[in-house]
């Protein structure tokens, strides 16, 4: 798992995409199917309105 508390693409999907390009022995893993939302490898989640939460990024990868 890789997660950040930012929505900055430089710290999120660009990091994961580069890692997967440079490490072919790893792959992105789909997750959140039980929540009704299948995502392949990573997901940026926007924060709620107001002070309740900020956005964040989460990724799941595994060695093939």
Buried (B, 14 or more C-beta within 10 A) or exposed (E): EBEBEBBEEEEBBEBBBEBBEEEEEBBBBEBEEEEEEEBEBBBBBEEEEEEEEEBBBBBBBEEE
